Amino acid sequence: VLRDDFRQPPADVVVAVGEPAVLECVPPRGHPEPSVSWKKDGAWLSDEDERLTIRGGKLMLASTRKSDAGVYVCVATNVVGERDSEPAELVVF
């Protein structure tokens, strides 16, 4: 089972260059409990980038750069399938 509604979709975030940014997402209820991953501008994010941490539904950027600006989508996945959240924009000024 994977329900349609995200319990908390990510919200738009505005930060200054060098500041940390956090995008939060609480995935839909599901059985088994869905895992959360993130896409930026349609491409999967990898937590191999040392500035980036994905923990639970949170995407944390330690020190934002201009290049981090873009549209982020939270993706909930379990054996049944995957659901994309509404997009959230990260604005870096």
LUMKE-850477 format. One record per atom (N, C-alpha, C, O): residue number from 0; atom name; x, y, z. Coordinates in steps of 0.02 Angstrom, whole numbers. Example, Ala and Ser with C-alpha at 12.3 -4.5 7.8 and 13.67 -1.06 7.14 Angstrom:
2
<node i="0" at="N" c1="660" c2="-284" c3="390"/>
<node i="0" at="CA" c1="615" c2="-225" c3="390"/>
<node i="0" at="C" c1="660" c2="-165" c3="390"/>
<node i="0" at="O" c1="712" c2="-166" c3="423"/>
<node i="1" at="N" c1="642" c2="-112" c3="354"/>
<node i="1" at="CA" c1="684" c2="-53" c3="357"/>
<node i="1" at="C" c1="645" c2="2" c3="394"/>
<node i="1" at="O" c1="670" c2="57" c3="402"/>
***
This chain:
93
<node i="0" at="N" c1="43" c2="-59" c3="0"/>
<node i="0" at="CA" c1="0" c2="0" c3="0"/>
<node i="0" at="C" c1="45" c2="62" c3="0"/>
<node i="0" at="O" c1="95" c2="65" c3="36"/>
<node i="1" at="N" c1="26" c2="112" c3="-40"/>
<node i="1" at="CA" c1="59" c2="176" c3="-39"/>
<node i="1" at="C" c1="6" c2="229" c3="-52"/>
<node i="1" at="O" c1="-19" c2="235" c3="-108"/>
<node i="2" at="N" c1="-11" c2="267" c3="0"/>
<node i="2" at="CA" c1="-64" c2="317" c3="-8"/>
<node i="2" at="C" c1="-41" c2="374" c3="-52"/>
<node i="2" at="O" c1="18" c2="383" c3="-65"/>
<node i="3" at="N" c1="-90" c2="413" c3="-75"/>
<node i="3" at="CA" c1="-75" c2="467" c3="-122"/>
<node i="3" at="C" c1="-45" c2="529" c3="-89"/>
<node i="3" at="O" c1="-1" c2="562" c3="-117"/>
<node i="4" at="N" c1="-69" c2="545" c3="-29"/>
<node i="4" at="CA" c1="-53" c2="610" c3="-1"/>
<node i="4" at="C" c1="10" c2="609" c3="42"/>
<node i="4" at="O" c1="16" c2="569" c3="88"/>
<node i="5" at="N" c1="54" c2="654" c3="27"/>
<node i="5" at="CA" c1="112" c2="665" c3="70"/>
<node i="5" at="C" c1="87" c2="697" c3="135"/>
<node i="5" at="O" c1="46" c2="743" c3="133"/>
<node i="6" at="N" c1="111" c2="672" c3="192"/>
<node i="6" at="CA" c1="89" c2="701" c3="255"/>
<node i="6" at="C" c1="116" c2="771" c3="262"/>
<node i="6" at="O" c1="85" c2="814" c3="293"/>
<node i="7" at="N" c1="175" c2="783" c3="234"/>
<node i="7" at="CA" c1="202" c2="851" c3="231"/>
<node i="7" at="C" c1="245" c2="857" c3="168"/>
<node i="7" at="O" c1="300" c2="832" c3="165"/>
<node i="8" at="N" c1="217" c2="892" c3="118"/>
<node i="8" at="CA" c1="258" c2="902" c3="58"/>
<node i="8" at="C" c1="311" c2="956" c3="72"/>
<node i="8" at="O" c1="302" c2="997" c3="117"/>
<node i="9" at="N" c1="366" c2="956" c3="34"/>
<node i="9" at="CA" c1="417" c2="1007" c3="46"/>
<node i="9" at="C" c1="390" c2="1076" c3="28"/>
<node i="9" at="O" c1="347" c2="1084" c3="-15"/>
<node i="10" at="N" c1="416" c2="1127" c3="63"/>
<node i="10" at="CA" c1="395" c2="1196" c3="51"/>
<node i="10" at="C" c1="454" c2="1234" c3="19"/>
<node i="10" at="O" c1="512" c2="1214" c3="26"/>
<node i="11" at="N" c1="437" c2="1288" c3="-15"/>
<node i="11" at="CA" c1="489" c2="1330" c3="-45"/>
<node i="11" at="C" c1="535" c2="1358" c3="9"/>
<node i="11" at="O" c1="512" c2="1374" c3="64"/>
<node i="12" at="N" c1="599" c2="1363" c3="-6"/>
<node i="12" at="CA" c1="649" c2="1388" c3="41"/>
<node i="12" at="C" c1="690" c2="1442" c3="7"/>
<node i="12" at="O" c1="710" c2="1435" c3="-51"/>
<node i="13" at="N" c1="703" c2="1497" c3="44"/>
<node i="13" at="CA" c1="745" c2="1550" c3="19"/>
<node i="13" at="C" c1="803" c2="1559" c3="67"/>
<node i="13" at="O" c1="792" c2="1570" c3="127"/>
<node i="14" at="N" c1="865" c2="1554" c3="43"/>
<node i="14" at="CA" c1="924" c2="1562" c3="85"/>
<node i="14" at="C" c1="976" c2="1605" c3="50"/>
<node i="14" at="O" c1="974" c2="1614" c3="-11"/>
<node i="15" at="N" c1="1023" c2="1630" c3="89"/>
<node i="15" at="CA" c1="1080" c2="1666" c3="60"/>
<node i="15" at="C" c1="1136" c2="1616" c3="47"/>
<node i="15" at="O" c1="1140" c2="1564" c3="79"/>
<node i="16" at="N" c1="1179" c2="1631" c3="-1"/>
<node i="16" at="CA" c1="1236" c2="1589" c3="-17"/>
<node i="16" at="C" c1="1275" c2="1575" c3="48"/>
<node i="16" at="O" c1="1287" c2="1621" c3="87"/>
<node i="17" at="N" c1="1295" c2="1512" c3="58"/>
<node i="17" at="CA" c1="1335" c2="1495" c3="116"/>
<node i="17" at="C" c1="1294" c2="1473" c3="176"/>
<node i="17" at="O" c1="1320" c2="1443" c3="223"/>
<node i="18" at="N" c1="1229" c2="1489" c3="176"/>
<node i="18" at="CA" c1="1186" c2="1469" c3="232"/>
<node i="18" at="C" c1="1163" c2="1396" c3="222"/>
<node i="18" at="O" c1="1161" c2="1372" c3="166"/>
<node i="19" at="N" c1="1147" c2="1362" c3="278"/>
<node i="19" at="CA" c1="1119" c2="1295" c3="269"/>
<node i="19" at="C" c1="1046" c2="1300" c3="246"/>
<node i="19" at="O" c1="1011" c2="1349" c3="259"/>
<node i="20" at="N" c1="1024" c2="1249" c3="210"/>
<node i="20" at="CA" c1="954" c2="1246" c3="188"/>
<node i="20" at="C" c1="927" c2="1178" c3="207"/>
<node i="20" at="O" c1="962" c2="1127" c3="202"/>
<node i="21" at="N" c1="863" c2="1176" c3="228"/>
<node i="21" at="CA" c1="831" c2="1113" c3="244"/>
<node i="21" at="C" c1="764" c2="1109" c3="208"/>
<node i="21" at="O" c1="722" c2="1154" c3="214"/>
<node i="22" at="N" c1="755" c2="1056" c3="170"/>
<node i="22" at="CA" c1="690" c2="1042" c3="140"/>
<node i="22" at="C" c1="663" c2="981" c3="177"/>
<node i="22" at="O" c1="697" c2="930" c3="183"/>
<node i="23" at="N" c1="601" c2="988" c3="201"/>
<node i="23" at="CA" c1="572" c2="933" c3="240"/>
<node i="23" at="C" c1="514" c2="902" c3="203"/>
<node i="23" at="O" c1="475" c2="935" c3="169"/>
<node i="24" at="N" c1="509" c2="836" c3="211"/>
<node i="24" at="CA" c1="456" c2="800" c3="177"/>
<node i="24" at="C" c1="436" c2="741" c3="221"/>
<node i="24" at="O" c1="478" c2="704" c3="245"/>
<node i="25" at="N" c1="371" c2="734" c3="233"/>
<node i="25" at="CA" c1="346" c2="675" c3="268"/>
<node i="25" at="C" c1="307" c2="635" c3="217"/>
<node i="25" at="O" c1="254" c2="658" c3="194"/>
<node i="26" at="N" c1="331" c2="575" c3="200"/>
<node i="26" at="CA" c1="301" c2="537" c3="145"/>
<node i="26" at="C" c1="231" c2="512" c3="164"/>
<node i="26" at="O" c1="211" c2="513" c3="222"/>
<node i="27" at="N" c1="194" c2="489" c3="113"/>
<node i="27" at="CA" c1="128" c2="460" c3="127"/>
<node i="27" at="C" c1="137" c2="397" c3="171"/>
<node i="27" at="O" c1="190" c2="367" c3="173"/>
<node i="28" at="N" c1="84" c2="379" c3="205"/>
<node i="28" at="CA" c1="86" c2="316" c3="242"/>
<node i="28" at="C" c1="88" c2="259" c3="192"/>
<node i="28" at="O" c1="59" c2="263" c3="138"/>
<node i="29" at="N" c1="123" c2="207" c3="210"/>
<node i="29" at="CA" c1="125" c2="151" c3="164"/>
<node i="29" at="C" c1="145" c2="88" c3="202"/>
<node i="29" at="O" c1="169" c2="91" c3="258"/>
<node i="30" at="N" c1="134" c2="31" c3="170"/>
<node i="30" at="CA" c1="155" c2="-32" c3="199"/>
<node i="30" at="C" c1="189" c2="-72" c3="145"/>
<node i="30" at="O" c1="154" c2="-92" c3="97"/>
<node i="31" at="N" c1="253" c2="-86" c3="147"/>
<node i="31" at="CA" c1="299" c2="-63" c3="201"/>
<node i="31" at="C" c1="309" c2="13" c3="199"/>
<node i="31" at="O" c1="294" c2="46" c3="149"/>
<node i="32" at="N" c1="335" c2="40" c3="254"/>
<node i="32" at="CA" c1="347" c2="112" c3="260"/>
<node i="32" at="C" c1="392" c2="134" c3="201"/>
<node i="32" at="O" c1="445" c2="105" c3="190"/>
<node i="33" at="N" c1="371" c2="186" c3="165"/>
<node i="33" at="CA" c1="411" c2="207" c3="107"/>
<node i="33" at="C" c1="477" c2="240" c3="127"/>
<node i="33" at="O" c1="482" c2="273" c3="179"/>
<node i="34" at="N" c1="526" c2="231" c3="84"/>
<node i="34" at="CA" c1="589" c2="267" c3="93"/>
<node i="34" at="C" c1="584" c2="332" c3="53"/>
<node i="34" at="O" c1="544" c2="337" c3="6"/>
<node i="35" at="N" c1="625" c2="381" c3="71"/>
<node i="35" at="CA" c1="622" c2="446" c3="39"/>
<node i="35" at="C" c1="687" c2="460" c3="3"/>
<node i="35" at="O" c1="742" c2="452" c3="31"/>
<node i="36" at="N" c1="681" c2="481" c3="-59"/>
<node i="36" at="CA" c1="739" c2="506" c3="-95"/>
<node i="36" at="C" c1="718" c2="573" c3="-127"/>
<node i="36" at="O" c1="660" c2="592" c3="-125"/>
<node i="37" at="N" c1="766" c2="607" c3="-157"/>
<node i="37" at="CA" c1="753" c2="675" c3="-182"/>
<node i="37" at="C" c1="778" c2="682" c3="-254"/>
<node i="37" at="O" c1="828" c2="652" c3="-274"/>
<node i="38" at="N" c1="742" c2="723" c3="-291"/>
<node i="38" at="CA" c1="764" c2="742" c3="-358"/>
<node i="38" at="C" c1="770" c2="818" c3="-361"/>
<node i="38" at="O" c1="731" c2="854" c3="-331"/>
<node i="39" at="N" c1="821" c2="841" c3="-397"/>
<node i="39" at="CA" c1="828" c2="913" c3="-409"/>
<node i="39" at="C" c1="825" c2="923" c3="-484"/>
<node i="39" at="O" c1="864" c2="893" c3="-521"/>
<node i="40" at="N" c1="779" c2="965" c3="-506"/>
<node i="40" at="CA" c1="770" c2="979" c3="-577"/>
<node i="40" at="C" c1="766" c2="914" c3="-617"/>
<node i="40" at="O" c1="792" c2="909" c3="-673"/>
<node i="41" at="N" c1="732" c2="864" c3="-588"/>
<node i="41" at="CA" c1="720" c2="802" c3="-624"/>
<node i="41" at="C" c1="775" c2="749" c3="-618"/>
<node i="41" at="O" c1="766" c2="693" c3="-641"/>
<node i="42" at="N" c1="832" c2="767" c3="-587"/>
<node i="42" at="CA" c1="887" c2="719" c3="-580"/>
<node i="42" at="C" c1="893" c2="695" c3="-508"/>
<node i="42" at="O" c1="885" c2="735" c3="-462"/>
<node i="43" at="N" c1="906" c2="630" c3="-499"/>
<node i="43" at="CA" c1="913" c2="603" c3="-432"/>
<node i="43" at="C" c1="972" c2="634" c3="-395"/>
<node i="43" at="O" c1="1025" c2="644" c3="-425"/>
<node i="44" at="N" c1="962" c2="650" c3="-332"/>
<node i="44" at="CA" c1="1017" c2="676" c3="-290"/>
<node i="44" at="C" c1="1052" c2="618" c3="-257"/>
<node i="44" at="O" c1="1020" c2="570" c3="-235"/>
<node i="45" at="N" c1="1117" c2="623" c3="-251"/>
<node i="45" at="CA" c1="1156" c2="573" c3="-218"/>
<node i="45" at="C" c1="1185" c2="603" c3="-155"/>
<node i="45" at="O" c1="1209" c2="660" c3="-155"/>
<node i="46" at="N" c1="1184" c2="565" c3="-100"/>
<node i="46" at="CA" c1="1214" c2="593" c3="-39"/>
<node i="46" at="C" c1="1289" c2="580" c3="-37"/>
<node i="46" at="O" c1="1320" c2="582" c3="16"/>
<node i="47" at="N" c1="1318" c2="567" c3="-96"/>
<node i="47" at="CA" c1="1391" c2="563" c3="-100"/>
<node i="47" at="C" c1="1421" c2="633" c3="-96"/>
<node i="47" at="O" c1="1479" c2="642" c3="-78"/>
<node i="48" at="N" c1="1380" c2="684" c3="-113"/>
<node i="48" at="CA" c1="1401" c2="753" c3="-105"/>
<node i="48" at="C" c1="1406" c2="766" c3="-30"/>
<node i="48" at="O" c1="1356" c2="761" c3="6"/>
<node i="49" at="N" c1="1466" c2="783" c3="-6"/>
<node i="49" at="CA" c1="1475" c2="790" c3="67"/>
<node i="49" at="C" c1="1436" c2="848" c3="97"/>
<node i="49" at="O" c1="1428" c2="850" c3="158"/>
<node i="50" at="N" c1="1413" c2="894" c3="57"/>
<node i="50" at="CA" c1="1374" c2="950" c3="84"/>
<node i="50" at="C" c1="1301" c2="931" c3="94"/>
<node i="50" at="O" c1="1262" c2="968" c3="124"/>
<node i="51" at="N" c1="1283" c2="872" c3="69"/>
<node i="51" at="CA" c1="1213" c2="853" c3="66"/>
<node i="51" at="C" c1="1199" c2="795" c3="113"/>
<node i="51" at="O" c1="1235" c2="745" c3="112"/>
<node i="52" at="N" c1="1147" c2="801" c3="153"/>
<node i="52" at="CA" c1="1128" c2="746" c3="198"/>
<node i="52" at="C" c1="1054" c2="732" c3="187"/>
<node i="52" at="O" c1="1012" c2="777" c3="186"/>
<node i="53" at="N" c1="1038" c2="668" c3="179"/>
<node i="53" at="CA" c1="967" c2="648" c3="176"/>
<node i="53" at="C" c1="954" c2="603" c3="235"/>
<node i="53" at="O" c1="982" c2="548" c3="240"/>
<node i="54" at="N" c1="912" c2="627" c3="281"/>
<node i="54" at="CA" c1="898" c2="588" c3="341"/>
<node i="54" at="C" c1="823" c2="589" c3="353"/>
<node i="54" at="O" c1="793" c2="642" c3="360"/>
<node i="55" at="N" c1="793" c2="531" c3="355"/>
<node i="55" at="CA" c1="720" c2="529" c3="360"/>
<node i="55" at="C" c1="693" c2="563" c3="298"/>
<node i="55" at="O" c1="713" c2="547" c3="242"/>
<node i="56" at="N" c1="649" c2="610" c3="307"/>
<node i="56" at="CA" c1="622" c2="647" c3="249"/>
<node i="56" at="C" c1="657" c2="712" c3="237"/>
<node i="56" at="O" c1="637" c2="751" c3="194"/>
<node i="57" at="N" c1="710" c2="726" c3="276"/>
<node i="57" at="CA" c1="743" c2="791" c3="271"/>
<node i="57" at="C" c1="801" c2="790" c3="222"/>
<node i="57" at="O" c1="841" c2="744" c3="221"/>
<node i="58" at="N" c1="804" c2="842" c3="181"/>
<node i="58" at="CA" c1="861" c2="853" c3="138"/>
<node i="58" at="C" c1="897" c2="914" c3="166"/>
<node i="58" at="O" c1="868" c2="969" c3="168"/>
<node i="59" at="N" c1="959" c2="905" c3="187"/>
<node i="59" at="CA" c1="997" c2="960" c3="217"/>
<node i="59" at="C" c1="1058" c2="977" c3="176"/>
<node i="59" at="O" c1="1097" c2="933" c3="159"/>
<node i="60" at="N" c1="1065" c2="1040" c3="159"/>
<node i="60" at="CA" c1="1124" c2="1064" c3="123"/>
<node i="60" at="C" c1="1164" c2="1105" c3="173"/>
<node i="60" at="O" c1="1139" c2="1154" c3="200"/>
<node i="61" at="N" c1="1226" c2="1085" c3="184"/>
<node i="61" at="CA" c1="1266" c2="1117" c3="236"/>
<node i="61" at="C" c1="1282" c2="1189" c3="219"/>
<node i="61" at="O" c1="1277" c2="1233" c3="263"/>
<node i="62" at="N" c1="1301" c2="1202" c3="159"/>
<node i="62" at="CA" c1="1322" c2="1269" c3="140"/>
<node i="62" at="C" c1="1300" c2="1280" c3="68"/>
<node i="62" at="O" c1="1331" c2="1254" c3="21"/>
<node i="63" at="N" c1="1247" c2="1318" c3="59"/>
<node i="63" at="CA" c1="1217" c2="1322" c3="-8"/>
<node i="63" at="C" c1="1261" c2="1362" c3="-56"/>
<node i="63" at="O" c1="1296" c2="1409" c3="-36"/>
<node i="64" at="N" c1="1257" c2="1342" c3="-118"/>
<node i="64" at="CA" c1="1290" c2="1377" c3="-173"/>
<node i="64" at="C" c1="1236" c2="1400" c3="-221"/>
<node i="64" at="O" c1="1179" c2="1375" c3="-220"/>
<node i="65" at="N" c1="1253" c2="1447" c3="-264"/>
<node i="65" at="CA" c1="1206" c2="1469" c3="-316"/>
<node i="65" at="C" c1="1180" c2="1409" c3="-356"/>
<node i="65" at="O" c1="1122" c2="1406" c3="-375"/>
<node i="66" at="N" c1="1226" c2="1360" c3="-368"/>
<node i="66" at="CA" c1="1207" c2="1303" c3="-409"/>
<node i="66" at="C" c1="1157" c2="1256" c3="-375"/>
<node i="66" at="O" c1="1128" c2="1213" c3="-408"/>
<node i="67" at="N" c1="1145" c2="1265" c3="-309"/>
<node i="67" at="CA" c1="1096" c2="1224" c3="-275"/>
<node i="67" at="C" c1="1024" c2="1247" c3="-289"/>
<node i="67" at="O" c1="976" c2="1210" c3="-277"/>
<node i="68" at="N" c1="1017" c2="1308" c3="-313"/>
<node i="68" at="CA" c1="950" c2="1334" c3="-328"/>
<node i="68" at="C" c1="917" c2="1289" c3="-380"/>
<node i="68" at="O" c1="949" c2="1264" c3="-425"/>
<node i="69" at="N" c1="852" c2="1280" c3="-372"/>
<node i="69" at="CA" c1="816" c2="1239" c3="-420"/>
<node i="69" at="C" c1="752" c2="1212" c3="-390"/>
<node i="69" at="O" c1="731" c2="1233" c3="-336"/>
<node i="70" at="N" c1="722" c2="1166" c3="-426"/>
<node i="70" at="CA" c1="658" c2="1136" c3="-405"/>
<node i="70" at="C" c1="671" c2="1066" c3="-378"/>
<node i="70" at="O" c1="699" c2="1024" c3="-413"/>
<node i="71" at="N" c1="651" c2="1055" c3="-316"/>
<node i="71" at="CA" c1="662" c2="991" c3="-282"/>
<node i="71" at="C" c1="596" c2="954" c3="-274"/>
<node i="71" at="O" c1="544" c2="983" c3="-261"/>
<node i="72" at="N" c1="600" c2="888" c3="-282"/>
<node i="72" at="CA" c1="542" c2="845" c3="-274"/>
<node i="72" at="C" c1="561" c2="788" c3="-227"/>
<node i="72" at="O" c1="613" c2="756" c3="-235"/>
<node i="73" at="N" c1="519" c2="775" c3="-179"/>
<node i="73" at="CA" c1="528" c2="720" c3="-132"/>
<node i="73" at="C" c1="493" c2="659" c3="-162"/>
<node i="73" at="O" c1="436" c2="663" c3="-185"/>
<node i="74" at="N" c1="528" c2="602" c3="-163"/>
<node i="74" at="CA" c1="501" c2="541" c3="-193"/>
<node i="74" at="C" c1="496" c2="487" c3="-140"/>
<node i="74" at="O" c1="546" c2="467" c3="-110"/>
<node i="75" at="N" c1="435" c2="463" c3="-129"/>
<node i="75" at="CA" c1="423" c2="408" c3="-81"/>
<node i="75" at="C" c1="420" c2="343" c3="-121"/>
<node i="75" at="O" c1="384" c2="338" c3="-170"/>
<node i="76" at="N" c1="458" c2="293" c3="-98"/>
<node i="76" at="CA" c1="461" c2="230" c3="-135"/>
<node i="76" at="C" c1="452" c2="171" c3="-88"/>
<node i="76" at="O" c1="484" c2="168" c3="-35"/>
<node i="77" at="N" c1="410" c2="124" c3="-107"/>
<node i="77" at="CA" c1="410" c2="59" c3="-74"/>
<node i="77" at="C" c1="396" c2="6" c3="-128"/>
<node i="77" at="O" c1="395" c2="22" c3="-188"/>
<node i="78" at="N" c1="386" c2="-56" c3="-108"/>
<node i="78" at="CA" c1="379" c2="-110" c3="-158"/>
<node i="78" at="C" c1="320" c2="-99" c3="-205"/>
<node i="78" at="O" c1="320" c2="-126" c3="-261"/>
<node i="79" at="N" c1="271" c2="-61" c3="-184"/>
<node i="79" at="CA" c1="211" c2="-50" c3="-226"/>
<node i="79" at="C" c1="226" c2="-1" c3="-282"/>
<node i="79" at="O" c1="198" c2="-7" c3="-337"/>
<node i="80" at="N" c1="270" c2="47" c3="-269"/>
<node i="80" at="CA" c1="285" c2="96" c3="-321"/>
<node i="80" at="C" c1="315" c2="159" c3="-291"/>
<node i="80" at="O" c1="344" c2="157" c3="-237"/>
<node i="81" at="N" c1="309" c2="214" c3="-328"/>
<node i="81" at="CA" c1="336" c2="276" c3="-301"/>
<node i="81" at="C" c1="288" c2="333" c3="-315"/>
<node i="81" at="O" c1="249" c2="333" c3="-362"/>
<node i="82" at="N" c1="292" c2="383" c3="-271"/>
<node i="82" at="CA" c1="252" c2="444" c3="-278"/>
<node i="82" at="C" c1="297" c2="504" c3="-273"/>
<node i="82" at="O" c1="342" c2="507" c3="-232"/>
<node i="83" at="N" c1="284" c2="553" c3="-316"/>
<node i="83" at="CA" c1="321" c2="616" c3="-313"/>
<node i="83" at="C" c1="279" c2="667" c3="-275"/>
<node i="83" at="O" c1="218" c2="670" c3="-282"/>
<node i="84" at="N" c1="313" c2="707" c3="-233"/>
<node i="84" at="CA" c1="279" c2="761" c3="-199"/>
<node i="84" at="C" c1="267" c2="820" c3="-247"/>
<node i="84" at="O" c1="291" c2="819" c3="-303"/>
<node i="85" at="N" c1="231" c2="869" c3="-224"/>
<node i="85" at="CA" c1="228" c2="932" c3="-261"/>
<node i="85" at="C" c1="299" c2="961" c3="-260"/>
<node i="85" at="O" c1="335" c2="950" c3="-212"/>
<node i="86" at="N" c1="318" c2="997" c3="-313"/>
<node i="86" at="CA" c1="386" c2="1025" c3="-314"/>
<node i="86" at="C" c1="393" c2="1083" c3="-265"/>
<node i="86" at="O" c1="346" c2="1119" c3="-250"/>
<node i="87" at="N" c1="454" c2="1092" c3="-239"/>
<node i="87" at="CA" c1="471" c2="1148" c3="-196"/>
<node i="87" at="C" c1="532" c2="1183" c3="-227"/>
<node i="87" at="O" c1="576" c2="1150" c3="-253"/>
<node i="88" at="N" c1="533" c2="1248" c3="-223"/>
<node i="88" at="CA" c1="589" c2="1285" c3="-253"/>
<node i="88" at="C" c1="638" c2="1307" c3="-199"/>
<node i="88" at="O" c1="619" c2="1332" c3="-146"/>
<node i="89" at="N" c1="702" c2="1297" c3="-213"/>
<node i="89" at="CA" c1="755" c2="1324" c3="-170"/>
<node i="89" at="C" c1="784" c2="1384" c3="-206"/>
<node i="89" at="O" c1="811" c2="1378" c3="-262"/>
<node i="90" at="N" c1="778" c2="1442" c3="-174"/>
<node i="90" at="CA" c1="804" c2="1504" c3="-203"/>
<node i="90" at="C" c1="866" c2="1523" c3="-162"/>
<node i="90" at="O" c1="863" c2="1527" c3="-101"/>
<node i="91" at="N" c1="921" c2="1534" c3="-198"/>
<node i="91" at="CA" c1="984" c2="1553" c3="-165"/>
<node i="91" at="C" c1="1004" c2="1622" c3="-190"/>
<node i="91" at="O" c1="1013" c2="1633" c3="-250"/>
<node i="92" at="N" c1="1009" c2="1669" c3="-142"/>
<node i="92" at="CA" c1="1027" c2="1738" c3="-164"/>
<node i="92" at="C" c1="1092" c2="1762" c3="-133"/>
<node i="92" at="O" c1="1113" c2="1818" c3="-146"/>
***
